[in-house]
Amino acid sequence: MGRGRGGRLVTRVAVVIPTFNEAESIAAVVAELPRGVVDRVIVADGGSTDGTQDRARNAGAEVLAAGRGYGRACLGGAQAVEGADIVVFMDGDGADDPAAIAALIEPIRSGAYDFVIASRARGKRAPGSMAAHQLLAGLVAGWLTGLLYGVRYSDMCALRAIRRDTLLGLGMREMTYGWNLEMQMRVAHAGLRVLEIPVGYRNRLGGTSKVAGSLRGSVRAGVKIMSTFVRVAVESARKRAVQ
């Protein structure tokens, strides 16, 4: 935290947006971010070939060449924003509503919670914005996390906020689509204070979802999420056994 006028403590907020070929939407996403709340915007790009990086830069974002992998982009972005107190993650397709960022960071800024995650399942969703299997996957993963750690989520939404030092202390390892679930599980296992808030969810502005846009993408992401759950659960059990 820094100090503003009169010595008042100021919480610095960075938004990290992992992207891969989001040229149709990224400029609008960056432009819509509430700059009265957000201090830095990092577009962590996974090697886009459609001009995403240039459009993000022209819209006012800092661009990081993060390498392939959703989790790798998220972690790289968080590591890059030295000086930030809170990191907000969101997707670059325009479906996440930037207006929800203020509600996500305030419980962390006040010291009441350590991790705040948006729930599309509990919020108002635009018709066609989410497939049934996406909703089901989030509910099942949340139920299983509740059984293991006593923290039940209703979604694995990309839109979430956490203190940067807390995130970097979690020991995140998943570099692909299991990143969101791994974060939720590690947060729960660590006994951190978790808040889930309902948010609105929109249809993407353009392009096709890398996960839900095809059967192959959905299956690949599903397998990775399941393997992540098993790996983190086993690691947690081993840690408990030696304590």
C-alpha positions in Angstrom: 0.0 0.0 0.0 1.1 3.5 -0.7 0.1 6.9 0.8 -1.9 9.6 -1.0 -2.5 13.2 0.0 -2.5 13.8 3.7 -0.8 10.5 4.4 -3.9 8.4 3.6 -3.2 4.8 2.8 -4.0 3.9 -0.9 -4.5 0.4 -2.1 -3.1 -0.2 -5.6 -5.2 -2.4 -7.9 -3.9 -4.2 -11.0 -6.1 -6.0 -13.5 -4.6 -9.0 -15.3 -6.2 -10.1 -18.5 -4.9 -13.4 -20.1 -5.5 -13.4 -23.8 -5.0 -15.6 -26.9 -6.5 -14.2 -30.1 -9.0 -11.7 -28.6 -8.5 -8.9 -31.1 -12.3 -8.5 -31.6 -12.9 -7.7 -28.0 -9.7 -6.7 -26.1 -9.8 -2.9 -26.9 -13.4 -2.6 -25.7 -12.6 -4.6 -22.5 -9.6 -2.4 -21.7 -11.6 0.8 -22.4 -14.4 -0.2 -20.1 -12.3 -0.8 -17.0 -13.1 1.7 -14.2 -9.8 3.7 -14.1 -10.9 5.4 -10.9 -10.5 2.0 -9.3 -7.9 0.3 -11.4 -4.3 1.6 -11.4 -2.6 -0.8 -13.8 -3.9 -3.0 -16.6 -1.7 -6.0 -17.8 -2.8 -7.9 -20.9 -0.8 -11.2 -20.5 -0.8 -12.6 -24.0 -0.2 -16.2 -25.0 1.1 -15.6 -28.4 -1.8 -14.1 -30.3 -1.5 -13.9 -34.1 -4.6 -11.7 -34.8 -3.3 -8.3 -33.5 -4.5 -8.7 -29.9 -1.3 -7.2 -28.5 -1.4 -4.1 -30.7 -5.0 -3.4 -30.0 -4.5 -3.9 -26.2 -1.5 -1.5 -26.3 -3.4 1.1 -28.3 -6.3 0.9 -25.8 -3.9 1.8 -23.0 -2.9 -1.6 -21.5 0.6 -2.8 -20.7 1.2 -5.9 -22.8 3.2 -8.9 -21.5 4.3 -11.8 -23.8 3.5 -14.5 -21.3 3.8 -17.7 -23.3 1.1 -20.3 -24.0 -1.1 -21.5 -21.2 -4.0 -19.7 -19.3 -2.4 -20.2 -15.9 1.0 -19.2 -17.2 -0.5 -15.9 -18.4 -2.2 -15.3 -15.1 0.8 -16.0 -13.0 3.1 -14.0 -15.3 0.8 -11.1 -15.1 0.6 -11.2 -11.3 4.4 -11.4 -11.0 4.8 -8.5 -13.3 2.7 -6.0 -11.3 5.2 -5.3 -8.6 3.8 -2.7 -6.3 0.2 -3.7 -6.7 -1.7 -4.7 -3.5 -4.7 -6.4 -5.1 -4.8 -8.3 -8.3 -8.0 -8.7 -10.3 -8.2 -11.4 -12.9 -10.8 -11.3 -15.8 -11.1 -12.7 -19.3 -10.5 -10.6 -22.4 -13.6 -11.7 -24.4 -15.9 -9.0 -23.0 -18.2 -11.4 -21.1 -17.0 -10.3 -17.6 -18.6 -7.0 -16.5 -15.8 -4.6 -15.4 -18.4 -2.7 -13.3 -18.2 -5.5 -10.8 -14.5 -4.8 -10.0 -15.2 -2.2 -7.3 -17.5 -4.7 -5.5 -14.8 -7.4 -5.7 -11.9 -5.4 -4.3 -13.7 -3.5 -1.5 -14.0 -6.5 0.9 -10.3 -7.1 0.5 -9.3 -3.5 0.8 -11.3 -3.2 4.0 -9.6 -6.3 5.5 -12.8 -8.3 5.8 -11.8 -11.0 3.2 -8.7 -12.4 1.5 -10.2 -13.7 -1.7 -13.4 -12.6 -3.5 -14.7 -14.5 -6.5 -17.6 -13.6 -8.8 -20.4 -16.1 -9.3 -22.1 -16.3 -12.7 -24.3 -19.1 -11.4 -25.8 -16.8 -8.7 -26.0 -13.7 -11.0 -28.0 -12.7 -14.0 -26.7 -14.3 -17.2 -27.4 -13.1 -20.7 -29.2 -15.8 -22.8 -26.6 -18.1 -24.4 -23.6 -16.7 -22.4 -23.0 -19.9 -20.6 -23.5 -23.5 -21.6 -25.2 -25.9 -19.2 -22.1 -28.0 -18.8 -20.1 -24.9 -17.7 -22.6 -24.2 -14.9 -22.6 -27.9 -13.9 -18.8 -28.1 -13.8 -18.6 -25.1 -11.5 -21.3 -26.5 -9.1 -19.7 -29.9 -9.0 -16.2 -28.6 -8.4 -17.6 -26.3 -5.7 -19.4 -29.2 -4.0 -16.3 -31.3 -4.0 -14.2 -28.4 -2.6 -16.8 -28.0 0.1 -16.4 -31.7 1.1 -12.6 -31.4 1.3 -12.2 -28.0 2.9 -15.5 -26.7 4.1 -15.6 -23.9 1.5 -18.3 -24.3 -1.2 -18.1 -22.3 -4.4 -20.8 -22.1 -7.0 -18.6 -21.2 -10.0 -15.0 -21.2 -11.3 -15.5 -17.7 -12.8 -12.3 -16.0 -14.1 -13.4 -12.7 -12.5 -11.8 -12.7 -9.1 -9.7 -10.6 -6.7 -7.0 -11.5 -4.3 -4.0 -9.7 -2.5 -0.9 -10.1 -4.7 1.3 -11.3 -1.8 -1.4 -13.9 -0.8 -1.6 -15.2 -4.3 2.2 -15.5 -4.8 2.3 -17.4 -1.5 -0.2 -20.1 -2.5 2.4 -22.0 -4.6 0.3 -22.1 -7.8 1.6 -24.7 -10.3 -1.2 -25.2 -12.8 -0.2 -23.4 -16.1 -3.3 -24.2 -18.1 -7.1 -24.3 -17.6 -7.0 -25.7 -14.2 -5.6 -22.4 -12.8 -8.9 -21.1 -11.5 -9.8 -24.3 -9.7 -6.3 -24.7 -8.2 -6.5 -21.1 -6.8 -9.9 -21.8 -5.2 -8.7 -25.1 -3.7 -5.4 -23.6 -2.3 -7.3 -20.6 -0.9 -9.7 -23.0 0.9 -7.0 -25.3 2.1 -5.1 -22.3 3.6 -8.1 -21.3 5.6 -8.4 -17.9 4.0 -11.5 -15.8 4.2 -13.6 -16.3 1.1 -16.5 -14.3 -0.3 -18.5 -15.1 -3.4 -20.6 -12.4 -4.9 -23.3 -12.7 -7.7 -22.4 -10.9 -10.9 -23.9 -10.3 -14.3 -22.5 -12.2 -17.2 -22.6 -11.1 -20.8 -22.2 -12.7 -24.2 -18.6 -12.5 -25.5 -18.0 -9.6 -27.9 -16.4 -11.8 -30.6 -14.5 -14.9 -31.5 -15.1 -18.4 -30.2 -14.4 -19.6 -26.7 -11.3 -21.8 -26.4 -13.1 -23.9 -23.9 -16.8 -23.9 -24.6 -16.6 -23.1 -28.3 -15.9 -26.7 -29.4 -16.3 -30.3 -28.1 -12.6 -30.8 -28.3 -11.9 -27.6 -26.3 -14.5 -28.6 -23.6 -13.1 -32.1 -23.2 -9.6 -30.9 -23.0 -10.4 -28.3 -20.4 -12.5 -30.8 -18.5 -9.7 -33.3 -18.3 -7.3 -30.7 -17.1 -9.7 -29.4 -14.5 -10.3 -32.9 -13.1 -6.6 -33.7 -13.1 -5.9 -30.5 -11.3 -8.5 -31.3 -8.6 -7.0 -34.7 -8.0 -3.5 -33.4 -7.8 -4.2 -30.5 -5.4 -6.4 -32.8 -3.2 -3.7 -35.4 -3.0 -1.1 -32.7 -2.2 -3.3 -31.2 0.5 -3.9 -34.7 2.1 -0.2 -35.3 2.2 0.5 -32.0 3.9 -2.1 -32.8 6.5 -0.6 -36.2 7.1 2.8 -34.8 8.0 1.6 -32.0 10.2 
